[in-house]
Amino acid sequence: MAERLIVGVSGASGAPLAVELLRQLRDSHPEIETHLVVSRGGALTLRLECGMELDELKVLASVFHESGAIGASIASGSFPTMGMVVVPCSMKTVAGIVSGYSDNLLLRAADVCLKERRKLVLVARESPLSTVHLRNLCEASQLGAVIVPPMLAYYNHPGTVGEMARYIVRRILSQFGLGGDGYQWEGME
Ligand SMILES: Cc1cc2nc3c(=O)[nH]c(=O)nc-3n(C[C@H](O)[C@H](O)[C@H](O)COP(=O)(O)O)c2cc1C
């Protein structure tokens, strides 16, 4: 049976990271069945930041689910997956996850990952972070989610925004053992 990974896209800044992640999965891990769900905010930021319509993102995934389709396969714990990444993850979606308020499919799929003790990676993005955001992120971490903010790194000497995005996405995918080689710090003596 194919391994399945759920990719949630919410309305934080960083839609290009979702595009890059789906491309890397399609090109480097065609064996992984990707299940994409995009919130309304996610569709808006995709248009604003990438000039892309949802239909153009859908084709990068194996399966696309409407965010209102709460009866979809990924809404049930009996549907096996390796977990879920929310990229980018808004503070509203973090709040929904930590409170169990699953009023769209993205939130329900994340809720399922927590209850089934599956990997849940949140690429949480906001700046500056309020005390409410920090409190919710801390709670998400305590509940078992892995918080992977899209932080820049300079030790790999990125030359372009695209290179930075590729590096960030490989760090995200490494959480699922899918990051590949060539981005890790090898140490310096
Ligand atoms: C261009 C744009 C950028 C945004 N960036 C962020 C952000 O970085 N972080 C965040 O938490 N919300 C951000 N928002 C606000 C969210 O989109 C908004 O709170 C939305 O209701 C989130 O809903 P969702 O989590 O269901 O997608 C942004 C909105 C827009 C239009």
The ligand as an SDF file (V2000), in Angstrom:
LIG
                    3D

 31 33  0  0  0  0  0  0  0  0999 V2000
   -1.6080   38.1530    2.4140 C   0  0  0  0  0  0  0  0  0  0  0  0
   -1.9670   37.6120    3.7510 C   0  0  0  0  0  0  0  0  0  0  0  0
   -0.9590   37.1700    4.5880 C   0  0  0  0  0  0  0  0  0  0  0  0
   -1.2590   36.6460    5.8480 C   0  0  0  0  0  0  0  0  0  0  0  0
   -0.2380   36.2000    6.6260 N   0  0  0  0  0  0  0  0  0  0  0  0
   -0.5100   35.6230    7.8030 C   0  0  0  0  0  0  0  0  0  0  0  0
    0.5590   35.0600    8.5770 C   0  0  0  0  0  0  0  0  0  0  0  0
    1.7300   35.0830    8.1870 O   0  0  0  0  0  0  0  0  0  0  0  0
    0.2210   34.4240    9.7190 N   0  0  0  0  0  0  0  0  0  0  0  0
   -1.0670   34.3160   10.1600 C   0  0  0  0  0  0  0  0  0  0  0  0
   -1.2910   33.7120   11.2070 O   0  0  0  0  0  0  0  0  0  0  0  0
   -2.1000   34.8520    9.4580 N   0  0  0  0  0  0  0  0  0  0  0  0
   -1.8460   35.4990    8.2980 C   0  0  0  0  0  0  0  0  0  0  0  0
   -2.8800   36.0230    7.5440 N   0  0  0  0  0  0  0  0  0  0  0  0
   -4.2400   35.9940    8.0950 C   0  0  0  0  0  0  0  0  0  0  0  0
   -4.9550   34.6720    7.8550 C   0  0  0  0  0  0  0  0  0  0  0  0
   -5.0690   34.4070    6.4640 O   0  0  0  0  0  0  0  0  0  0  0  0
   -6.3500   34.7100    8.4990 C   0  0  0  0  0  0  0  0  0  0  0  0
   -6.2360   34.7680    9.8980 O   0  0  0  0  0  0  0  0  0  0  0  0
   -7.2150   33.5510    8.0830 C   0  0  0  0  0  0  0  0  0  0  0  0
   -8.4700   33.6710    8.7220 O   0  0  0  0  0  0  0  0  0  0  0  0
   -6.5920   32.2240    8.4420 C   0  0  0  0  0  0  0  0  0  0  0  0
   -7.5370   31.1900    8.2100 O   0  0  0  0  0  0  0  0  0  0  0  0
   -7.0630   29.6900    7.9270 P   0  0  0  0  0  0  0  0  0  0  0  0
   -6.0870   29.3410    9.0020 O   0  0  0  0  0  0  0  0  0  0  0  0
   -8.3180   28.9010    7.9930 O   0  0  0  0  0  0  0  0  0  0  0  0
   -6.4450   29.6940    6.5700 O   0  0  0  0  0  0  0  0  0  0  0  0
   -2.6020   36.5720    6.2860 C   0  0  0  0  0  0  0  0  0  0  0  0
   -3.6190   37.0070    5.4330 C   0  0  0  0  0  0  0  0  0  0  0  0
   -3.3150   37.5050    4.1860 C   0  0  0  0  0  0  0  0  0  0  0  0
   -4.4370   37.9620    3.2960 C   0  0  0  0  0  0  0  0  0  0  0  0
  1  2  1  0
  2  3  1  0
  2 30  2  0
  3  4  2  0
  4  5  1  0
  4 28  1  0
  5  6  2  0
  6  7  1  0
  6 13  1  0
  7  8  2  0
  7  9  1  0
  9 10  1  0
 10 11  2  0
 10 12  1  0
 12 13  2  0
 13 14  1  0
 14 15  1  0
 14 28  1  0
 15 16  1  0
 16 17  1  0
 16 18  1  0
 18 19  1  0
 18 20  1  0
 20 21  1  0
 20 22  1  0
 22 23  1  0
 23 24  1  0
 24 25  2  0
 24 26  1  0
 24 27  1  0
 28 29  2  0
 29 30  1  0
 30 31  1  0
M  END
$$$$
